[in-house]
Amino acid sequence: MASIINNSSLGKIGDLLFVRQTPALNAETHKGIVTRFSEWRQRRKAEIELSRLTDRELADIGLTRQQIPGVINRVHR
C-alpha cells in the first residue's frame, strides 16, 4: 500500500525534498550506458553458450571450463 505525503505538512523541507526531479540517467542521452549493457549481454550469452558445451567439446576447441571467462573478456574487448 502506497503512502501519500503532503508537501504542506512538511513545510519548507517538503518543498526541498519533493521538487520535480529529472531522471538521473536518460538512456537517449547516455548511449554509453546502453552500449555497455548491450556488450555485457553479448558476453554473457557467449559465456552461457560455452558453458553448455561438454568438457570433450571444449577440449576440441582448445579450452577448459576455467578459461571461459578469460576468453570471453579477451574476445569482447
C-alpha positions in Angstrom: 0.0 0.0 0.0 1.5 3.4 -1.0 1.7 6.2 1.4 0.9 9.8 0.3 2.9 12.5 1.9 1.5 16.1 1.7 4.2 18.7 0.9 2.4 21.3 3.1 2.7 19.1 6.2 6.5 19.2 5.9 6.8 22.9 5.2 10.0 24.2 3.5 11.8 20.8 4.0 9.0 19.2 2.0 9.4 21.8 -0.8 13.1 20.9 -1.0 12.5 17.2 -0.8 9.7 16.9 -3.3 10.8 19.3 -6.1 10.2 17.9 -9.5 13.1 15.6 -10.2 14.6 14.7 -13.5 15.9 11.2 -14.2 19.5 10.8 -13.2 20.2 8.9 -16.4 18.4 9.3 -19.7 19.1 6.4 -22.0 18.8 8.6 -25.1 21.5 11.0 -24.0 23.7 8.4 -22.3 24.3 6.0 -25.1 27.5 4.7 -23.4 25.4 3.0 -20.8 23.2 1.4 -23.3 26.2 0.3 -25.3 28.0 -1.2 -22.3 24.8 -3.0 -21.3 24.4 -4.4 -24.8 28.1 -5.6 -24.8 27.6 -7.2 -21.4 24.6 -9.1 -22.7 26.6 -10.4 -25.7 29.5 -11.5 -23.4 27.0 -13.2 -21.0 25.3 -15.0 -23.9 28.7 -16.3 -25.2 29.7 -17.4 -21.8 26.4 -19.3 -21.4 26.8 -21.0 -24.7 30.4 -22.1 -24.0 29.4 -23.3 -20.5 26.8 -25.6 -22.1 29.4 -27.4 -24.1 30.7 -30.7 -22.7 34.3 -31.0 -21.5 35.1 -33.0 -24.6 33.7 -30.3 -26.9 35.6 -27.6 -25.1 38.8 -29.7 -25.4 38.2 -30.0 -29.1 38.4 -26.2 -29.4 41.3 -26.0 -27.0 39.6 -24.7 -23.9 38.9 -25.7 -20.4 36.0 -24.5 -18.2 38.3 -22.4 -16.2 39.4 -20.5 -19.3 35.9 -19.5 -20.4 35.7 -16.1 -18.5 39.2 -15.1 -19.7 38.5 -15.9 -23.3 35.2 -14.1 -23.3 36.8 -10.9 -21.9 39.7 -11.0 -24.4 37.4 -11.6 -27.4 34.9 -8.9 -26.5 37.3 -6.0 -25.9 
